[in-house]
Amino acid sequence: MLLKREDWDFSGLPASELVPALLWEARRESGQAERAVLEAQAWLAGKRPDREPPAARDRSPGKRRRYKARWSEAEAALLRALSVFGDFIALEDFRSVHKWSRKQRRTAWSRWVANSLRPIVRDYNVPWLCLPEAERRRLGGIFEGNRNADVVRIGSWAAGVGYFNLHKPNAGLPMKFGYSRYTGVFLTINWAHSKKRILAAIGKILKECEPAGVERWNRRGKKNRDVLVMLERLAMMRVLHHFTLAEAKLRLPGAWTLYQHRRWYHERHQALKNFRAVVGSAKANIFPMSWETKAQRSRKPALVPSKEVLFGWYP
């Protein structure tokens, strides 16, 4: 990947675009983004039919699961894209459609998924500042809408009924089900009590329902300058991926002038922490695609040719 100025210079970024740009640039550094896009491209090209895949085999040899696979190819493509680019897919747009037959809904859903995925598949590796201004406004508007709707929303009947049909839980158990970092709960509220007491009771339920191991990226206390610093750390990491520090001074004088007073390698390690926080994974084996420096690659020992290659061995 050639390094463009937009990959390392975020000094002209408007304040309203700082957080969307950080999320976009962090996803570009994620190896999961390329895999999700390749699968979406295969489905959009018609190489994967829009139908439910065959049921997976059970662990026991010769047996198959009794229920169908949960997701169609369209839904699987969207879910994989959501795991990477969920902040920029307008989930609420399709939920406003009602009173369709199952076939009509499936057709409309597949069409909506395709329309949502095409811009991301096309632009997923384009720097945020290289996107057209209208596209940045569109993505920024989706991000702002999702930021509020993604926190708490009223669940759908489809989610509850789908979970019940798939897992067949005891009908007498509390209606609580979780998937990924979300939890669906059915609440019965007695409005005769005070709002303070109702909120206190809901708070206790939230503590009981909170799943373990969910990584959070919390912007609380972070100002626009803090978000810009995160982007600048990504920028320095990218420069060190393509050039040594001495080469950067000569071949990228603009980047050197912009960050010459910073501790580049220290900022690179801070960029790793920020990247893991933004993508929601603290695993020690998760690294950005630009993590390896050019200096590290140059120190790797070269492969020594075998004797057969050196002396032309033939059988």
Buried (B, 14 or more C-beta within 10 A) or exposed (E): EEBEEBBBBBEEBEEEBBBBBBBBBBBBBBEBBBEBBEBBBEBBEEEBEBEBBEEEEEEEEEEEEEEEBBBBBBBBBBBBBBBBBBBBBBBEEBEEEEEEEEEEBBBEBBEBBBEBBEBBBEBBEBBBBEBEEEBBEBBBEBBBBBEEEBEEEEBEEEEBEEBEEEEEEEEEEEBBBEEEEEBBBEEEEEEEEEEEEBEEBEEEEEEEEEEEEEEEBEEEEBEEEEBBBBBBBBBBBBBBBBBBBEBBBEBBEEBBEBBEEEEBBEBBEBBBEBBBBBBEBEEEEBBBBBBBBBBEEEEEEEEEEEEEEEEEEEE
